């Protein structure tokens, strides 16, 4: 590159040239050579393209049996293959690739959530003899990270990490909730009693509120209810949960088996996904998978999608399946499936092949809106 004419151009001119490229092409150019990588990861260039629309990707959480560790240079034969990374899928290009996480000074990073270009993960400190997990926010595109205030290890085992569009973070369990906005006094977590009737299922943080499903039924028959809590209603001691229900909803929760919540498109739509019961018997079979959409302003439900029967047959034969994603796309995985099913609110249903790293086929993930932005 030293003798290349492009190397003689001033950085400002190169920034203007590369800023006209799509984000996908910028990421490819970064891997061409060291000079391009330094140029396209500089603070000046990142500020120029910080308003560029993100890449809407799917990030997979590592399998439970997968453990990534940082290795010293003495293990030359295995160091490269054992570097921590995260698998991502680009639905626009129908392509799998991965981001390295080897810039993080943590053992066994476990990505759990994402928002506004940042991935949130649990990581084990490499400096302590005993395992001490930290919640870390990082951007794998810029290779920057920030460690959030320390938490006890029990929160990583039992808590669900929720992040909204402005990177407010909540760790929620059945008994308590931790809230962190980054602007509170002394940069600390605020702790509240959850006072929910049961363990929250698939909680979602959006539109300045937390939404969760709770089973208020009997040990032999589930009865699901939708609860919400506004962040502005957080008090010194507890969270003020409200059960959302309308007479017009009728038996909306009775027709769905094992419902899950996901964020919908924008901040005013909430998705509920589950098996469509064929009857109202105690343990009914399901005829397909149904996606319902709730308008949070009008509190009205509508059907958003229904899995085609030929696609559902693969899930019907599996004893367990997972639902993840959100926004315009919802993804489904099942044991021994070997591929994902995807629902796109504009293009409908299709299969995704080539899922990496999951022997049993049962994977989990989250939406990752990849952006070249600096850490806040």
C-alpha positions as CSV (number, residue, x, y, z in Angstrom):
1,X,0.0,0.0,0.0
2,X,3.0,2.4,0.5
3,X,3.4,2.8,-3.3
4,X,-0.3,2.9,-4.1
5,X,-1.7,6.2,-5.3
6,X,-4.6,5.9,-2.9
7,X,-2.1,6.2,-0.1
8,X,-1.1,9.7,-1.2
9,X,-4.6,11.1,-0.9
10,X,-5.3,13.2,2.2
11,X,-7.5,11.4,4.9
12,X,-10.3,13.9,4.5
13,X,-10.6,13.0,0.8
14,X,-10.5,9.3,1.5
15,X,-13.2,9.7,4.2
16,X,-15.5,11.4,1.8
17,X,-14.9,8.7,-0.8
18,X,-15.6,5.8,1.5
19,X,-18.5,7.5,3.2
20,X,-20.4,7.2,0.0
21,X,-20.3,3.3,0.2
22,X,-23.0,1.2,1.9
23,X,-22.1,0.0,5.3
24,X,-21.7,-3.6,4.1
25,X,-19.0,-2.5,1.6
26,X,-17.3,-0.4,4.3
27,X,-17.0,-3.5,6.5
28,X,-15.5,-5.4,3.6
29,X,-13.0,-2.6,2.8
30,X,-11.8,-2.7,6.4
31,X,-10.5,-6.2,5.9
32,X,-8.5,-5.4,2.7
33,X,-5.4,-4.1,4.5
34,X,-4.1,-2.5,7.7
35,X,-4.2,1.0,6.2
36,X,-7.9,0.8,5.2
37,X,-8.8,-0.7,8.6
38,X,-7.1,2.2,10.5
39,X,-8.7,4.7,8.1
40,X,-12.2,3.3,8.4
41,X,-12.2,2.8,12.1
42,X,-10.9,6.3,12.9
43,X,-13.0,8.5,15.2
44,X,-13.3,11.1,12.4
45,X,-14.7,8.6,9.9
46,X,-17.1,7.0,12.4
47,X,-18.5,10.4,13.2
48,X,-19.1,11.1,9.5
49,X,-21.1,7.9,9.0
50,X,-22.7,7.7,12.5
51,X,-26.1,8.6,11.1
52,X,-26.0,5.9,8.4
53,X,-28.9,3.4,8.7
54,X,-27.9,0.2,10.6
55,X,-27.6,-3.3,9.1
56,X,-30.5,-5.3,10.5
57,X,-28.9,-8.6,11.5
58,X,-29.7,-11.7,13.5
59,X,-27.1,-12.6,16.2
60,X,-27.1,-16.1,17.7
61,X,-26.4,-16.7,21.3
62,X,-23.7,-19.4,21.9
63,X,-24.9,-22.9,22.6
64,X,-24.9,-24.0,26.3
65,X,-22.1,-26.5,25.6
66,X,-19.9,-23.8,23.9
67,X,-17.2,-22.2,26.0
68,X,-14.8,-19.6,24.4
69,X,-11.6,-18.8,26.3
70,X,-8.8,-16.4,25.6
71,X,-5.6,-18.3,24.9
72,X,-2.0,-17.3,25.1
73,X,0.3,-17.2,22.0
74,X,1.8,-20.5,23.1
75,X,-1.2,-22.4,21.8
76,X,-0.6,-21.5,18.2
77,X,-2.5,-24.5,16.8
78,X,-5.7,-23.6,18.6
79,X,-5.5,-19.9,19.4
80,X,-7.2,-18.7,16.3
81,X,-10.0,-21.3,16.3
82,X,-10.7,-20.7,20.0
83,X,-11.1,-16.9,19.9
84,X,-14.5,-15.8,21.1
85,X,-16.9,-14.7,18.4
86,X,-20.6,-14.3,17.6
87,X,-22.4,-15.7,14.6
88,X,-24.7,-13.3,12.7
89,X,-27.0,-13.7,9.8
90,X,-27.7,-11.0,7.2
91,X,-31.3,-11.6,5.9
92,X,-30.9,-9.2,3.0
93,X,-27.9,-11.1,1.6
94,X,-29.0,-14.5,3.0
95,X,-25.5,-15.0,4.4
96,X,-23.9,-16.1,7.6
97,X,-20.7,-14.6,9.0
98,X,-19.2,-13.8,12.4
99,X,-17.7,-11.0,14.4
100,X,-14.7,-11.6,16.6
101,X,-14.9,-10.7,20.3
102,X,-11.2,-11.2,21.0
103,X,-10.9,-7.5,21.9
104,X,-12.7,-8.1,25.1
105,X,-10.6,-8.9,28.2
106,X,-13.1,-11.5,29.4
107,X,-13.4,-15.3,29.4
108,X,-16.4,-17.0,27.9
109,X,-18.4,-14.0,26.7
110,X,-22.1,-14.8,26.5
111,X,-24.1,-12.3,24.3
112,X,-27.6,-11.9,25.5
113,X,-29.1,-8.7,24.1
114,X,-28.6,-5.8,21.7
115,X,-29.7,-2.2,21.0
116,X,-28.6,0.8,18.9
117,X,-25.5,-1.0,17.5
118,X,-24.3,-2.3,20.9
119,X,-24.2,-6.0,22.0
120,X,-24.7,-6.7,25.7
121,X,-23.0,-9.8,27.1
122,X,-21.9,-11.5,30.3
123,X,-18.2,-12.0,30.7
124,X,-16.0,-13.8,33.3
125,X,-13.1,-11.7,34.6
126,X,-9.7,-13.1,33.6
127,X,-8.0,-11.4,36.6
128,X,-9.9,-13.2,39.4
129,X,-9.4,-16.8,40.5
130,X,-13.1,-17.2,41.2
131,X,-15.7,-16.6,38.5
132,X,-17.1,-13.0,38.6
133,X,-19.4,-12.1,35.8
134,X,-19.7,-8.6,34.5
135,X,-22.3,-7.1,32.2
136,X,-20.5,-5.5,29.2
137,X,-21.7,-3.3,26.4
138,X,-19.6,-3.5,23.2
139,X,-19.6,-2.7,19.5
140,X,-17.9,-5.5,17.6
141,X,-17.6,-3.2,14.5
142,X,-15.5,-0.6,16.3
143,X,-14.1,-3.1,18.8
144,X,-14.9,-0.8,21.7
145,X,-16.5,-1.8,25.0
146,X,-17.8,-0.5,28.3
147,X,-18.2,-2.5,31.6
148,X,-21.4,-1.7,33.5
149,X,-21.3,-1.4,37.3
150,X,-20.6,-4.7,39.0
151,X,-23.4,-7.2,39.7
152,X,-23.6,-10.4,41.7
153,X,-23.2,-13.6,39.8
154,X,-26.8,-14.7,40.7
155,X,-28.1,-12.0,38.3
156,X,-26.3,-13.5,35.3
157,X,-27.8,-17.0,36.2
158,X,-31.4,-16.0,36.8
159,X,-31.9,-12.5,35.3
160,X,-33.1,-11.5,31.9
161,X,-31.2,-8.6,30.3
162,X,-33.5,-6.0,28.6
163,X,-32.3,-3.0,26.7
164,X,-34.4,-0.2,25.0
165,X,-33.6,2.0,22.0
166,X,-31.7,4.5,24.1
167,X,-29.6,1.9,25.9
168,X,-31.4,1.9,29.2
169,X,-30.8,-1.5,30.8
170,X,-32.9,-3.6,33.1
171,X,-32.1,-7.1,34.6
172,X,-35.3,-8.7,35.6
173,X,-36.1,-11.7,37.8
174,X,-39.3,-13.0,39.4
175,X,-38.4,-11.3,42.7
176,X,-36.4,-8.2,41.8
177,X,-35.4,-5.8,39.0
178,X,-32.2,-3.8,38.5
179,X,-32.4,-0.6,36.4
180,X,-29.4,1.3,34.9
181,X,-29.7,4.4,32.7
182,X,-26.0,5.5,32.7
183,X,-27.1,8.9,34.1
184,X,-28.1,8.0,37.7
185,X,-26.1,9.3,40.7
186,X,-22.8,7.5,41.2
187,X,-23.3,5.5,38.1
188,X,-25.1,2.7,39.9
189,X,-27.9,0.2,39.5
190,X,-31.2,0.9,41.1
191,X,-32.9,-2.1,42.7
192,X,-36.6,-2.7,43.0
193,X,-38.9,-5.5,44.1
194,X,-40.7,-7.0,41.1
195,X,-43.9,-8.0,42.9
196,X,-45.1,-10.1,40.0
197,X,-47.5,-13.0,40.5
198,X,-45.1,-15.5,38.8
199,X,-41.9,-15.7,36.9
200,X,-42.0,-13.2,34.0
201,X,-42.0,-14.9,30.6
202,X,-40.2,-13.3,27.6
203,X,-40.1,-9.7,29.1
204,X,-39.7,-6.8,26.6
205,X,-38.4,-3.3,27.3
206,X,-39.8,-0.7,24.8
207,X,-41.7,2.5,24.6
208,X,-40.4,3.5,28.2
209,X,-42.3,0.4,29.6
210,X,-41.6,-3.2,30.4
211,X,-44.0,-5.9,29.2
212,X,-44.1,-9.5,30.4
213,X,-46.3,-12.5,30.4
214,X,-47.2,-14.2,33.8
215,X,-49.0,-17.4,34.4
216,X,-51.7,-16.8,37.0
217,X,-53.4,-20.1,36.5
218,X,-53.4,-23.3,38.5
219,X,-50.6,-26.0,38.6
220,X,-52.6,-28.1,36.2
221,X,-53.8,-25.4,33.8
222,X,-52.0,-22.3,32.6
223,X,-53.7,-18.9,32.4
224,X,-51.5,-16.2,30.9
225,X,-51.9,-12.5,31.5
226,X,-50.0,-9.5,30.1
227,X,-48.4,-7.1,32.6
228,X,-46.7,-3.8,32.1
229,X,-44.7,-1.3,34.1
230,X,-43.7,2.2,33.0
231,X,-40.2,3.2,33.8
232,X,-41.5,6.5,35.2
233,X,-43.5,4.5,37.8
234,X,-40.4,3.0,39.3
235,X,-40.5,3.8,43.0
236,X,-37.8,3.6,45.7
237,X,-39.0,0.1,46.8
238,X,-40.8,-1.7,44.0
239,X,-42.1,-1.7,40.4
240,X,-45.7,-0.9,39.8
241,X,-47.0,-3.6,37.5
242,X,-50.4,-3.3,35.9
243,X,-52.3,-6.2,34.2
244,X,-53.3,-5.1,30.7
245,X,-56.7,-6.5,29.7
246,X,-59.8,-5.5,27.9
247,X,-63.2,-7.1,27.7
248,X,-62.9,-7.0,23.9
249,X,-59.9,-9.3,24.0
250,X,-62.1,-12.2,24.9
251,X,-60.1,-15.5,24.9
252,X,-57.0,-14.1,23.2
253,X,-54.7,-15.8,25.7
254,X,-56.6,-19.0,25.8
255,X,-56.0,-19.8,22.1
256,X,-52.2,-19.5,22.3
257,X,-50.1,-22.3,23.8
258,X,-46.9,-21.3,25.5
259,X,-46.9,-17.7,24.3
260,X,-43.8,-15.5,24.0
261,X,-43.4,-11.7,23.6
262,X,-41.2,-9.9,21.1
263,X,-40.7,-6.3,20.3
264,X,-42.8,-5.3,17.2
265,X,-42.0,-2.7,14.5
266,X,-41.4,0.7,16.1
267,X,-42.2,1.5,19.7
268,X,-46.0,1.0,19.5
269,X,-46.3,-2.6,18.4
270,X,-45.9,-5.7,20.6
271,X,-45.8,-9.3,19.2
272,X,-47.1,-12.4,20.9
273,X,-46.2,-15.8,19.3
274,X,-47.2,-19.3,20.2
275,X,-48.9,-22.5,19.1
276,X,-52.5,-22.1,17.9
277,X,-54.5,-24.5,20.0
278,X,-56.8,-26.8,18.1
279,X,-59.2,-27.2,21.0
280,X,-59.7,-25.9,24.5
281,X,-58.9,-29.2,26.2
282,X,-56.4,-29.5,29.0
283,X,-53.4,-30.3,26.9
284,X,-54.4,-29.7,23.3
285,X,-52.4,-30.2,20.1
286,X,-51.5,-27.2,18.0
287,X,-52.5,-26.7,14.4
288,X,-49.8,-24.1,13.6
289,X,-47.8,-21.2,15.0
290,X,-49.6,-17.9,15.3
291,X,-48.1,-14.4,15.4
292,X,-50.4,-11.7,17.0
293,X,-49.7,-8.0,17.0
294,X,-50.8,-5.6,19.7
295,X,-51.1,-1.9,19.0
296,X,-50.1,-0.3,22.3
297,X,-51.9,2.9,21.6
298,X,-55.3,1.5,20.8
299,X,-54.8,-1.8,22.7
300,X,-56.2,-3.8,19.8
301,X,-54.9,-7.2,18.6
302,X,-54.6,-8.3,15.1
303,X,-53.2,-11.4,13.4
304,X,-49.8,-10.7,11.8
305,X,-48.8,-14.1,10.5
306,X,-49.6,-17.8,10.6
307,X,-46.9,-20.4,9.8
308,X,-47.7,-22.4,6.6
309,X,-48.8,-26.0,7.4
310,X,-46.0,-27.6,5.4
311,X,-43.4,-25.6,7.4
312,X,-45.2,-26.3,10.7
313,X,-44.9,-30.0,10.2
314,X,-41.2,-29.8,11.0
315,X,-41.9,-28.1,14.3
316,X,-44.8,-30.4,15.0
317,X,-42.4,-33.3,15.2
318,X,-40.1,-31.5,17.6
319,X,-40.7,-31.5,21.4
320,X,-39.2,-28.0,21.8
321,X,-38.8,-24.9,19.8
322,X,-37.5,-21.3,20.3
323,X,-38.8,-18.0,19.1
324,X,-36.5,-14.9,18.8
325,X,-36.0,-11.8,16.8
326,X,-38.4,-8.9,16.7
327,X,-39.3,-5.9,14.6
328,X,-40.0,-6.9,11.0
329,X,-38.7,-10.4,11.4
330,X,-39.3,-13.4,13.7
331,X,-37.1,-16.5,13.7
332,X,-37.9,-20.1,14.9
333,X,-35.6,-23.0,15.7
334,X,-36.4,-26.5,16.8
335,X,-34.5,-29.6,17.9
336,X,-33.0,-31.7,15.1
337,X,-34.2,-29.1,12.6
338,X,-30.9,-28.0,11.2
339,X,-32.3,-24.8,9.8
340,X,-34.3,-21.7,10.9
341,X,-37.8,-20.6,9.9
342,X,-38.2,-16.9,9.3
343,X,-41.3,-14.7,9.2
344,X,-40.9,-11.4,7.4
345,X,-43.8,-9.0,7.8
346,X,-43.3,-7.9,4.2
347,X,-42.1,-11.0,2.4
348,X,-43.8,-13.8,4.4
349,X,-42.2,-17.1,5.4
350,X,-39.0,-18.9,4.3
351,X,-36.3,-21.3,5.5
352,X,-32.8,-20.3,6.5
353,X,-30.1,-23.0,5.9
354,X,-26.5,-23.3,7.1
355,X,-27.1,-22.5,10.8
356,X,-23.6,-22.8,12.4
357,X,-22.5,-24.3,15.7
358,X,-25.7,-26.0,17.0
359,X,-25.5,-29.8,17.1
360,X,-29.2,-30.3,18.2
361,X,-30.5,-27.4,16.0
362,X,-32.1,-25.6,19.0
363,X,-30.6,-22.1,18.9
364,X,-31.6,-18.7,20.4
365,X,-30.8,-15.2,19.2
366,X,-31.6,-11.5,19.1
367,X,-31.8,-8.7,16.6
368,X,-28.5,-6.8,16.2
369,X,-28.7,-3.5,14.4
370,X,-25.0,-3.2,13.4
371,X,-23.7,0.4,13.3
372,X,-20.3,2.0,13.1
373,X,-20.8,4.3,16.1
374,X,-18.6,5.2,19.1
375,X,-19.4,4.0,22.6
376,X,-21.5,6.5,24.5
